[in-house]
Amino acid sequence: MNPFQTISSRAVLLPRDNVDTDQIIPARFLKVTDKAGLGANLFADWRYSPAGEPLPGFPLNDPAALGAGVLVVGNNFGCGSSREHAPWALIGFGFRAIIATSFADIFRNNSIKNGLLPVAISPEAHQHLVGLLSEEPEAQVTIDLASQKVTMPDGAQTSFPIDPFSKTCLLNGTDELGYLLSFSDRISAYEQARENTPA
């Protein structure tokens, strides 16, 4: 996956609370084993009519949403089942980061493993950001993972937490297995030394 360092991008505003993974990617789309194309079905039941027509007024159907790398949502985003297809669909649409006040634990972990940064900010900072984006929908948000800072369109900054291991993996564009394999030389040296040690 691509390293995540700093992103400056337009943000799509979808400030709903308790958005579960079946709303992010409905169960009928889980039969695939390939990530390709899942972005087209992101929020499918909110995004399209029963006939498959884009619903006017839904944020992802706005032409300004194309190319946006940040999604701003509400509280407890990604609750429900543990499907990894949810971050796959978000990444497939083009998002690199999700800003919320909180995330469901399994969704947060699945996102990090796939290179999608979950950014949890305080309710006060979130309210301020939502207000700015409501007034100026095409304004840009900057997220700097190294400093763990979000810079809002008016220049205000807020911090967000992330555990050191997840931060290291995202900065280097690797997952847990890739991290372990980066120590393959040291592991091989240890195993060889063990074999040469008398019992």
C-alpha positions in Angstrom: 0.0 0.0 0.0 1.1 3.6 -0.5 2.8 5.4 2.4 0.6 8.0 4.2 2.5 11.1 5.2 0.5 14.4 4.4 -2.6 14.9 2.5 -4.2 18.2 1.4 -7.6 17.6 -0.2 -11.2 18.6 -0.6 -13.4 16.8 1.9 -16.8 15.2 1.4 -19.2 16.0 4.3 -21.4 13.2 5.5 -21.9 14.0 9.2 -24.1 11.1 10.1 -23.7 9.1 13.4 -23.6 5.3 13.8 -23.0 4.5 10.1 -22.6 0.8 10.1 -20.6 -1.3 7.6 -23.7 -2.6 5.9 -24.5 1.0 5.0 -20.9 1.6 3.8 -21.0 -1.5 1.6 -24.2 -3.5 1.5 -24.0 -7.2 2.1 -25.0 -8.1 -1.5 -21.7 -6.8 -2.7 -19.6 -9.0 -0.5 -19.4 -12.0 -2.9 -16.3 -10.6 -4.6 -12.8 -11.5 -3.6 -11.2 -8.6 -5.5 -11.1 -5.0 -4.2 -11.4 -3.6 -7.7 -14.7 -1.8 -8.4 -16.0 -1.7 -4.8 -15.8 2.1 -4.8 -18.8 2.1 -7.2 -20.9 0.5 -4.6 -19.9 2.7 -1.6 -23.0 3.8 0.3 -25.0 2.1 -2.6 -28.4 2.2 -0.8 -28.1 5.9 0.0 -26.4 6.8 -3.3 -28.7 5.1 -5.9 -32.4 4.7 -6.5 -33.8 1.1 -6.7 -33.5 1.5 -10.5 -29.8 2.3 -10.1 -30.0 6.0 -10.8 -27.8 8.4 -8.7 -29.9 10.2 -6.1 -29.6 14.0 -6.3 -28.5 15.6 -3.1 -26.4 12.7 -1.8 -22.8 14.1 -1.2 -20.9 11.4 -3.2 -23.1 12.1 -6.2 -21.9 15.7 -6.3 -19.3 16.2 -9.0 -17.1 18.0 -6.4 -16.8 14.7 -4.6 -14.7 13.2 -7.4 -11.1 13.4 -6.4 -11.7 14.2 -2.8 -9.4 12.3 -0.5 -11.1 13.0 2.9 -14.5 12.0 4.1 -15.9 13.8 7.2 -18.5 11.7 9.1 -20.1 11.7 12.5 -19.7 9.6 15.7 -19.2 5.8 15.9 -18.4 5.4 12.2 -18.0 1.8 10.9 -20.0 0.0 13.6 -21.7 -3.3 12.8 -20.1 -6.3 11.2 -16.3 -6.6 10.7 -16.3 -6.7 6.9 -13.0 -5.6 5.4 -14.9 -4.6 2.3 -15.9 -1.4 4.0 -12.4 0.2 4.0 -11.8 -1.4 0.5 -14.9 0.5 -0.8 -13.9 3.8 0.8 -10.3 3.5 -0.7 -11.8 2.4 -4.0 -13.8 5.6 -4.2 -10.6 7.6 -3.6 -10.6 8.4 0.1 -7.3 8.2 2.0 -8.6 9.5 5.4 -11.9 9.5 7.4 -12.5 12.2 10.0 -15.0 11.4 12.8 -15.4 11.9 16.5 -15.0 8.1 17.0 -14.7 4.9 15.1 -15.8 1.3 15.8 -12.7 -0.6 16.8 -12.7 -3.4 14.2 -13.4 -0.9 11.4 -10.5 1.3 12.6 -8.1 -1.6 12.7 -9.2 -2.9 9.2 -8.8 0.6 7.8 -5.2 1.0 9.1 -4.3 -2.4 7.7 -5.4 -1.2 4.3 -3.8 2.2 4.3 -6.9 4.2 5.2 -6.3 6.7 8.1 -9.1 7.0 10.7 -8.8 10.5 12.3 -10.7 10.9 15.5 -11.0 14.5 16.7 -12.8 16.2 19.6 -16.5 17.0 19.2 -15.7 20.7 19.4 -13.1 20.5 16.6 -15.5 18.3 14.6 -18.3 20.8 14.9 -16.0 23.6 13.8 -14.9 21.6 10.8 -18.4 20.7 9.8 -19.4 24.3 10.0 -16.6 25.4 7.8 -17.2 22.8 5.2 -21.0 23.5 5.2 -20.2 27.1 4.3 -17.5 26.3 1.8 -17.9 22.7 0.5 -14.8 22.8 -1.8 -12.4 24.0 1.0 -9.3 21.9 1.6 -8.3 20.0 4.8 -4.7 19.0 5.5 -3.9 15.9 7.5 -0.2 15.4 8.6 0.3 12.0 10.1 3.8 12.6 11.3 2.7 15.5 13.6 -0.8 14.0 14.1 -2.4 17.3 13.2 -5.5 18.3 11.1 -5.4 21.8 9.6 -8.8 23.1 8.8 -9.8 25.5 6.0 -9.5 28.5 8.3 -6.0 27.5 9.5 -7.1 26.2 12.9 -5.4 23.0 13.9 -6.4 20.0 16.1 -4.6 16.8 17.0 -5.6 13.2 16.7 -4.4 10.0 18.5 -2.9 7.0 16.8 -0.8 4.2 18.4 2.9 4.3 17.5 2.9 0.9 15.7 0.0 1.8 13.4 1.6 5.2 12.7 4.9 3.5 11.7 3.1 1.1 9.4 1.1 3.9 7.7 4.1 6.2 7.3 6.0 3.3 5.7 3.2 2.0 3.6 3.3 -1.5 5.1 1.1 -3.9 7.1 2.0 -6.1 10.1 3.4 -8.9 7.8 5.4 -6.4 5.8 6.8 -4.9 9.1 7.9 -8.3 10.2 9.5 -9.2 6.9 11.5 -6.0 7.1 13.5 -7.8 9.8 14.1 -10.9 7.8 17.9 -10.4 7.8 17.9 -10.2 11.6 15.6 -13.1 11.9 17.8 -15.3 9.6 20.9 -14.3 11.6 19.2 -15.2 14.9 18.1 -18.6 13.5 21.6 -19.3 12.1 23.1 -18.4 15.5 20.7 -20.7 17.2 21.6 -23.6 14.9 25.3 -23.1 15.7 24.8 -22.9 19.5 25.7 -26.2 21.2 22.8 -27.9 22.9 
